[in-house]
Amino acid sequence: MFFRLLLLFTLIPVLEVWLLFRLSGQFGFFTTIAVVLGTGIVGAWLAKLQGFLALNALRAEIIQGRMPTARIVDGVLILIAGVVLITPGILTDIAGIALLLPPVRSVVRKIATAWFTRHVQVTTSNIWQQFSDEAQRQDSQTTDKPLPQGEVIDARVVETRVEE
């Protein structure tokens, strides 16, 4: 995992800088800057549009009473695409815009869902049952003690005053 993160945070920026230098040498500095800014603007617009569409689809599935697994994964992929688009560079912009395209996102969603199905184990627990079991244990511990005998007075404090 460490090696993958090291590659991610060192190799990709080095490739981005190399590609930016190559593009600026080939097409000129201002053209390269325009391409980077243009892909960022188009990507931001696409991220906003796809985010709203995914949110509406998520709401529709919830209203219909279905589990919106695909819509949740779409939302996460759109968020990742937005984060990648913030990173300056041509490769990251291409990857971000690709994730914003529904056909590409559908393929990535299937791959991600298959990976999570194989590698993530889901367990469920009833929290109320745990509290109930704990309460029963505490009741059994407290009822073993003898109860006080005598008259029980039920009272309520209406006003408190400290006398000097």
C-alpha positions as CSV (number, residue, x, y, z in Angstrom):
1,M,0.0,0.0,0.0
2,F,2.8,2.4,0.9
3,F,4.5,1.7,-2.5
4,R,1.3,2.5,-4.3
5,L,0.8,5.7,-2.5
6,L,4.4,6.7,-3.1
7,L,3.9,6.1,-6.8
8,L,0.6,8.0,-6.8
9,F,2.1,11.1,-5.1
10,T,5.5,11.1,-6.9
11,L,5.1,9.5,-10.3
12,I,1.9,11.2,-11.3
13,P,3.1,14.8,-10.5
14,V,6.4,14.1,-12.3
15,L,4.5,12.8,-15.4
16,E,2.2,15.9,-15.2
17,V,5.1,18.3,-15.2
18,W,6.9,16.5,-18.0
19,L,3.8,16.5,-20.1
20,L,3.1,20.2,-19.4
21,F,6.7,21.0,-20.5
22,R,6.3,18.9,-23.6
23,L,3.0,20.5,-24.6
24,S,4.3,24.0,-23.9
25,G,7.4,23.2,-26.1
26,Q,5.1,21.8,-28.9
27,F,2.2,24.3,-28.8
28,G,3.4,27.2,-26.7
29,F,3.1,28.3,-23.1
30,F,-0.2,30.2,-23.4
31,T,-1.8,27.4,-25.4
32,T,-0.9,24.9,-22.8
33,I,-2.2,27.1,-20.0
34,A,-5.4,27.6,-22.0
35,V,-5.8,23.9,-22.3
36,V,-5.3,23.3,-18.6
37,L,-7.7,26.1,-17.7
38,G,-10.2,24.9,-20.3
39,T,-10.3,21.4,-19.1
40,G,-10.7,22.6,-15.5
41,I,-13.7,24.8,-16.4
42,V,-15.3,22.1,-18.6
43,G,-14.7,19.5,-15.8
44,A,-16.1,21.7,-13.1
45,W,-19.3,22.3,-15.2
46,L,-19.6,18.5,-15.9
47,A,-19.0,17.7,-12.2
48,K,-21.8,20.0,-11.2
49,L,-24.2,18.7,-13.8
50,Q,-23.4,15.0,-13.2
51,G,-23.6,15.6,-9.4
52,F,-27.1,17.0,-9.6
53,L,-28.2,14.2,-11.9
54,A,-26.8,11.6,-9.6
55,L,-28.4,13.2,-6.6
56,N,-31.8,13.3,-8.3
57,A,-31.4,9.6,-9.3
58,L,-30.5,8.8,-5.7
59,R,-33.6,10.6,-4.4
60,A,-35.8,8.8,-6.9
61,E,-34.5,5.4,-5.9
62,I,-34.9,6.2,-2.2
63,I,-38.5,7.3,-2.8
64,Q,-39.2,4.1,-4.6
65,G,-37.9,2.2,-1.6
66,R,-34.9,0.6,-3.5
67,M,-31.4,0.5,-2.2
68,P,-29.5,3.1,-4.3
69,T,-26.1,1.3,-4.3
70,A,-25.3,2.2,-7.9
71,R,-26.2,5.9,-7.3
72,I,-24.1,6.0,-4.2
73,V,-21.1,4.6,-6.0
74,D,-21.8,7.1,-8.9
75,G,-21.8,9.9,-6.3
76,V,-18.4,8.8,-4.9
77,L,-16.9,8.5,-8.4
78,I,-18.2,12.0,-9.3
79,L,-16.6,13.3,-6.1
80,I,-13.3,11.6,-7.0
81,A,-13.6,13.1,-10.5
82,G,-14.1,16.6,-9.0
83,V,-11.1,16.2,-6.7
84,V,-8.9,14.9,-9.6
85,L,-10.0,17.9,-11.7
86,I,-8.9,20.3,-9.0
87,T,-5.3,18.9,-9.4
88,P,-3.6,20.9,-12.2
89,G,-2.4,18.8,-15.1
90,I,-3.4,17.2,-18.3
91,L,-3.5,13.5,-17.2
92,T,-5.5,14.2,-14.1
93,D,-8.0,16.4,-16.1
94,I,-8.4,13.6,-18.7
95,A,-9.0,11.1,-15.9
96,G,-11.5,13.4,-14.1
97,I,-13.5,14.2,-17.2
98,A,-13.5,10.5,-18.2
99,L,-15.0,9.7,-14.8
100,L,-17.7,12.3,-15.3
101,L,-18.9,10.6,-18.5
102,P,-21.7,8.1,-17.7
103,P,-20.5,5.3,-19.9
104,V,-17.0,5.4,-18.5
105,R,-18.4,5.8,-14.9
106,S,-20.6,2.8,-15.5
107,V,-17.6,0.6,-16.3
108,V,-15.6,1.9,-13.4
109,R,-18.7,1.4,-11.1
110,K,-18.9,-2.3,-12.1
111,I,-15.2,-2.8,-11.5
112,A,-15.3,-1.0,-8.1
113,T,-18.5,-2.9,-7.0
114,A,-16.9,-6.2,-7.9
115,W,-13.7,-5.3,-6.0
116,F,-15.6,-4.2,-2.9
117,T,-17.7,-7.4,-3.1
118,R,-14.6,-9.5,-3.0
119,H,-12.6,-7.5,-0.5
120,V,-15.0,-6.0,2.0
121,Q,-16.9,-8.0,4.5
122,V,-20.1,-6.5,5.8
123,T,-21.4,-7.4,9.2
124,T,-24.6,-6.1,10.8
125,S,-25.5,-5.7,14.4
126,N,-28.7,-4.8,16.3
127,I,-27.7,-2.1,18.6
128,W,-30.9,-2.3,20.6
129,Q,-30.3,-6.0,21.3
130,Q,-26.9,-5.1,22.7
131,F,-28.4,-2.5,25.0
132,S,-31.1,-4.9,26.0
133,D,-28.5,-7.6,26.8
134,E,-26.5,-5.1,28.8
135,A,-29.6,-3.9,30.7
136,Q,-30.5,-7.5,31.6
137,R,-27.0,-8.1,32.9
138,Q,-27.2,-5.0,35.0
139,D,-30.6,-6.0,36.3
140,S,-29.4,-9.4,37.3
141,Q,-26.5,-7.8,39.2
142,T,-28.7,-5.3,41.0
143,T,-31.5,-7.7,41.9
144,D,-29.1,-10.0,43.8
145,K,-28.9,-7.4,46.5
146,P,-31.6,-7.3,49.1
147,L,-34.2,-4.6,48.6
148,P,-34.8,-2.1,51.3
149,Q,-37.7,-2.9,53.6
150,G,-40.1,-0.4,55.1
151,E,-42.4,2.4,53.9
152,V,-41.7,4.0,50.5
153,I,-42.4,7.7,50.2
154,D,-42.9,9.2,46.8
155,A,-42.1,12.9,46.9
156,R,-41.4,15.8,44.5
157,V,-39.3,18.9,45.3
158,V,-41.3,22.0,44.5
159,E,-39.0,24.7,45.8
160,T,-35.5,24.7,47.3
161,R,-34.3,27.4,49.6
162,V,-31.1,27.6,51.6
163,E,-31.5,28.9,55.1
164,E,-28.7,30.9,56.7
